[in-house]
Amino acid sequence: MKKKIILLGASGSIGTQTLDVIAHHPDLFELCAFSVGKRIEHVETILNQFEVHHVCVLNEKDKKHLEVKFPDVHFVSGDEGLLQLASLEEGNTLVNALVGSVGLKPTLCAIEHGKDIALANKETLVVGGKFVKEALKKYHVNLTPIDSEHSAIFQCLQGVRKEDVSKLIITASGGSFRDRSREELKGVSVKEALAHPNWNMGAKITIDSATLMNKGFEVIEAHYLFDMDYDDIDVLVHKESIIHSLIETKDTALLAQLGTADMRLPIQYALSVPKRFELVSGERCNLAKLKTLHFDEVDMVRFPLLKAAYECGKKEGNACAILNAANEVAVNAFLNEEIEFLDIEKLIFKALDEIEYIKDATLKDVFDTDCRTRQFVKELVKGGI
């Protein structure tokens, strides 16, 4: 049976590569709905390639314009539109490639409507991991990770008993500034920060990679995805990004997943598991050509946001909602050249100090915290920090 896919975030890096996977396997996958944000030009391109009848855009103005141009397509808009797509009867699999905590509500909505989830939206589990896990159990649906690191761990765990796993090891490229000291980070430009040495990713995740906030989020995700204690999840700097992550078993064996930096592999595996299909135009990993791989421990002083992610993850409650919301606003301010690169972490730590921590946070508390934190950090940005 074909997987009928609802793709949220179709114009981003993961979204466009998901479309490529679907296009190369039309006998296996069918696109039945998609969303785009500000890149409205992608709507026409996608509609010319795929027969789709449901599309969500960010703005009502764009929706009205597209309705005239494509009268046979049902257009919706905004956050409510994302929920309408997530609940469509036609789809049985939701690929969440959105950026930011906006991805949490549609994920929960899709789960409640019995759809399996292929997840690339980190913030869904960072902000609402507890609630997502409860929903998955209640509605008996599956969630498969798309992030290369979590896909690697997921692949390594196939055939391994959970009780035999002693540690998860998440690899990190180190980001755009991995070879610079903190002193050398003063005054770095947005262009420099976006120049990732290994991966071609969206702007926000590339900045998160440079601060290692991205890796902190992945630690929190791994905790929820694989039911591992934070003390049993390590991060290892691996500049080549060939080993995408590892597991360590109780008998000290290390199992790793290796491959080139092609996100289509984890995307396709998330959709095809347990089967594997040809990755069209995929580049094989030539270890003989690589010759050497390098590994280093993470300096938590050099990357304080990774340490903060561990601490927030262990605190639970609304701590991760504060962490994520502050990061989203701070990164956006840096990308808009309103603050310096090192100000990102300053803003995050101020939010963690000032926003009320709620230990037994409800889902409503989490959303309220998200709003309060965003407003708090935006005011700090306006005031010059």
N, C-alpha and C positions, 0 to 999 in steps of 0.2 A: 504494500500500500504506500502511495506517495505521501511524503510529509508535506502538509500544506502550511506554509510558513507566513507568519506575520512578522515583519521586520521593522523594528523601531530603531531609528537612527540610520536610515539608508544612505545618507550622503556623506557620512563620516568614513574614516579609514576602515574600521571593521565592517561597516555597512556595505561599502563598495566591494570589499573582498568577499562578503557573503553573497552578494549578487553574482559575482564571478563564479563561485562554487555552484550556485543554483543553475546558472546558465550552462555550465559544463555537464550537469547531470539532470537534464529535464525529465528523464524517466524515473528519477528518485525524488526530486524536490520540485515543489510548485510555489511560486510567490503569489499569495492571495491578498496581501495588504502591506502597506509600508508607510513610514512617516519620514519627513524631512523637517529640518529646522529653518535656518535662514537661507540655505542654499537652494532656493526655489528653482533655479535653472535645472537642477537634477531631476525634478519631477517629470518634465517632458522627456528627458533622456530615458528614464526608467520605463515610463509608459509606452515609449516607442519600442522597447525591447521586450517587455513582459505584458501579458494581458491581465491587468489588475483593475479591480472595481472599487477598491476602498483605499483612500489616501488621507493621511493627516498632515497638515502643515501647521506652522507655529502661529501665524497671524490670520485673523479673519479677513483682512484686506486681500491677502494672497489667495485665500480660499475662494472668495467671490470672483476674482479674476480667472482662476483656473476652472471654476464651474462653467464659465462661458466658453472657454477653450476646449474643455473635455466634458461635454454634457452627459456622457454615458458613465462617468466615474462619480462615485459618491465621496465627496470631500467633507472632512471635519477639521476642526482646528483646536489648538491649545491643549492644555492638560486633560480636559474633558474628552477631547478627540482621541488622545492616546488610550484612555480607558475604553472608549468605544471600539477601537481597533483590538485591544486586548481581549475583549469579550465576544468578538465575532464568532459565530457558529462555524463559518467556513474553515477557520484555521485550527490546527491541532498542535502546532509548535510555535512558541514565541521566541524569536531571537531578539534579545534586548541589547542593542549596541548604543544606547543613549549615553550621554555624558552627564554625570551629576546625580544628585539625589532625586531628581525628577523621575528616575527610573524605578523607584521603589513602588509607587502606587500601581503602575501598570503591571508590574511583576506579580504583585499580590492579587490583582484583578484577574490576570490570566490563570493563575493557580486556582482561584476560586471557580473559574469556568472550565477546569479540568484539562488545561493545556500544559504540555511539557515545556520546560524552560531551557533555552541555551543562553547562558549568561555571560555577557562581556561587560556589563555595567557594574563596576566594582562597588559603587556606592549603595546598591541594593542591599548587599550583605553587610557592608561597613556600618550603615545607618540602621538597618532593620533586620539583621541576621536572625535574631531570636524569633521575630514574628514570621519571617519567611520559612524558617524551619518548622514552626508550628503549623503553618498553612500547608506545607508540602506533606506533612504527616496526616493532616486532617483530610485532604482532598486526594491523597494517593497519586500524586504526579511526580515526575522526575525533574531534577535540575542538573544540567551538565555544564561544566565550566568551559568557557572559550579562551580566557586568558592563557597565554602560552605556558606560564608557570603552573597554573592549576591544572591545565590540561595534561601537562607532563606528569604531575603527581597522580592525577586520575588514571593515566595510562599505566604508570608504574605499579599502581595498586591492583590492577586487574590480575586476579589469581592469587593475591596475597591476603592472608587473613588479617583483619584489623588488629587483632591482639598480638600479631607478630611484628608490628611496626613500632619502632622506638622513637623515630624522629622524622620530621619533614624538613628538607633543606631547599629553600627558595633561592634561586640565583638572581643576581642583579648585575646589570651592565655597569652600573655606577653613574650613568647619565652623562650629560654634556660636559660637566665640570669635574669628572672623576679624578683627574690628575692635578686639580688645582687645590691650593690651601684655602682656608676660610678668608685669609687676608686677600688672596687673589680674586675672591668673589665680589669684592667691593666695586660697584660701578659697572658690572657686566651688563651687556645689552640683551634685549629680547631676542635679537637675531642669533647671538651666541648661544643663548639658552636653548633655542629651538633646533640647534644643530646637533641632533643625536647621532652618535657615531655608528650605531648598528641598525636601528629600527626607523621606519617611516611611519610616524604616528601622528595623531591629532595634537594641536597646540597644548591643550590643557594637560594631557597625560605626559607629554614631553617635558613640561615644566615640573610635573610631579616626579618624573624620573630623575630630574636634575637635583631635586631636594631630597630624594628617596622617600618622599611621602607616598609615592606610588607603591613602593615596596612595603611600607607600613600598612597600607590598605590591603595588600595581598596577604600579609600575615593575618590580619583580622578575617579576611575571606577564608583563608585556609582553616582557621579555627572552626568556622561554621560549616564549611564544606566537608571536612574530614574528621570532625569531632576530636581534634587534638588540642591538648593544653598548650598555652602560649609558651611555656618553658620547653616544650618539645618541638618548637618551630624555629628554625635558624635561618639566617640570611647570609649568603656567601657571595662576594663580589667575583664575577666571572666575566671578564671584559669581552670575550669573543661571542657571547650569547649563543653558543652551540649546545651546551647542556642547559636545558630549559628549566630543570629542577630535578631533585633526587628524593628518594626515601631511603632511610636506614632501617634495617630490620634488627631484631634483637640479637641475632647471631653476628652482627657487625657488617653484614653485606650491604653494599650501596647499589641501588638500582636507579638508573638514570634514563631520561629520554633525551635524545640528541637530534638535532636537525638544523637546517638553515633557518634564517630569520624570515620565515614566510608564514604569516598569520592564517593563510588559507588552510594550512594543515590542521591546527586546532579547531578552526571553524567547521571544517568538513567532518572531522572526527566527532565533534559534538552532535552533528546532525545524523551521522551514520552509525554510531556506536551500537552494537559491538562489531559491526562490519567495517572493513576498510576498502576504499575505492581509489582508483588512480587519481593522483593530484595532477590535473592537466597543466602542463608547462612548469611543473614543480622542479626545483633544482635539487639534485642529490647532494648530500653532505659528503665531501671528499676529505676524510681524516688524514690521508697521506699528504694531501696538499696543505692542510692546516699545520701539521707537524706538532705544534705545541698548544696547550691550553693553560690558562693562568687562573689562579684562585687566590683571594685575599679575604681576611676577616673584615667586617664592617667597623669603621671607627665611629662609635656612637656620639663622640664629641663633635666630629666633623659633620655628622648627619643627625642632628638632635631630633628631627621630626620622626625618624624611625623609632627612636626610643619613646617618643611621645605616643606613637601608635600602639606600641606594646602596653604602655601604662593605661591608655584609654580602653583598650581591648579588655584588659584584666578588670578594670573598674566596672565595665558594662553600663547599665542604665542608659543615660542620655549622653555619656561622655564622648562616644564616637560620633554622635550627631553634631556636637559642638566642634569637634575636630574637623569633620568633613565640611560643614558649612563655612567655617572660618577659612579653611583652605580654598574652597571654591571662590569665595569673594576675593581673597588675597591674590590668588593666581590670576584671576581676571583683571585685577587692578594692575598687576605687573605687566600683563600682556598689553594693557592699554597705556603703559608707561606712566602710571600714576604713582608708583612706588618703586623702590629699588628691590633687587632680587632678595637680599638678606632681610628685607622688611616682611617678606612672606611669613617667615617663622616668627618674627616679632609679633605680628598680628594674631597668629594662631595661639601663641602662648598667652597673650593678653586675654583672648577670648576664653581660653581654658581656665584662667585665673578668675575671671569676672562673671561669666555666665553660670547660673545656678546649676549645680550637679544634682540630678535626681536618680537615686539608686534603683528604685523600683519603677522605672519609667514605663508608662503605657505607650501605645502607638501614637495616641494624641499628644502625649508629652514630647515624643520624639519630633513630631512635625512642628509643634509649638517652639521647641528648642531650636530647630532649624531656622525658623523665621526670626526669632530673637537674636540669634547669633549673627545672621546675615546683616540685620539692621545695625547691630553693635559694631561690626567690622567695617561696614560702609561708612559709618560716622567717624570711625578712627581714620579711615583713608581720607575723607573730606577734611578732617582736622589736621592732616599732615602727620598722622600717627603720634 
